[in-house]
Amino acid sequence: MAHLPADVRAAFRFFAFYLGNGTLDIDLLDGIDYRARLVTFGSDLEMIFAIFANVLEVDADGQTLNDGEAQYRAAQWIRRCCDPGYRVEPPFEAWETELHGP
């Protein structure tokens, strides 16, 4: 069985770390403590990881190409959930919010 490349696993690890300790995209989420919402509404957490995974690009050598952009798009979802007046720019495309799996 093949495993995700180390760079991809590191991108997910750092994403989860920043998300969990409240430091995901500090500029966009400044002053918003989103962590309680993630625990209360599990579907938001599911979508946040889906967006990160859908946006993350990996080259043929298994190196991530845009983990910062993937984190930012996930942070935009969080901001929209916590701040109804926030407008996501550019708006999410269907492929970014697609849930995969059974």
N, C-alpha and C positions, 0 to 999 in steps of 0.2 A: 504494500500500500504506500502510495506517495504521500508526502507531508507537504504542507504549505512551506514555501521558502522561508528561511530565517528572517529576511527583511520584512516579509508580510506578517509573520508572527510578531515581530518587534513593533510594527505599526499598530497592530491590534492591542498589544500589551500597553503601549504608551497611550493609545486612545482610551482604553479602559481606566488607566491610572488617572489621566487628566479628568475624565468624566467623573470618576468616583471621588476625587478629592476637591472637586469644584473649580478646577483651573482650566477647563476646556475653553479655548479662545477667550481669554480674559477681556480683550477689548470689546467683543460683541456681547458678552454675558456679564459685564461688570455690574455688580450690585444685585445680581439675580441668583438666589440660592435655589437652584433647580433640583437638587438631589432628593428632597422629600417628595416632589412630584413624581420622580422616576420610580420610587419605591411604591407609591400609592397606585399609580396607573401603569401597570406593566406593559401595556401596548405601546406607550410612548418610548419606553426603553427598547422594545423590540424594533420600532421604526428607526430609532437613532442608530442602532447597530446595522440595520438594513441599509440605510442611507450611506453610512461610512463604507460598508462592504461594496455597495453598488457603484459608488463614485471612485473608490480606490483603483488605481491603474497599476499594473505590474508589467515590466518588460519581459522579454524572452529569457533573461537570466534570473528572473525572480526578484528583481529589485523594484521597490515601490517608486513610483514616479510623481505622485501627488498626494502624499498622506496629509499634508497641511490643508489642501483644498478639501479633501474628504472630511477632515475634522471640522473645517469651517461650515460645510454644508450641513453636517449633523448639528453643529451649534446653532445654525439658523433655524432648524426644526425646533430645538429647545427654546430658543428665543420666541418663536411664534407661539409655542404652547403656553409660555409664561407671560407673554406680552401681546395681547390680542391686537394691539395697534401696530405691531411690527409687520412690515411688508418684506417678504423674502424676495431679494433681487439677485439674479434672475429667478423667476418663479420655478418651483420644482417641476421637473419633467417626470412623466410617468415611470420611466425606467429607473429614476433615482429612488422612488418610494415603493418599488415593486418588492413584495415579500416572496421569497423562494422557499421551496420545500413542501413537504406533505401537508 
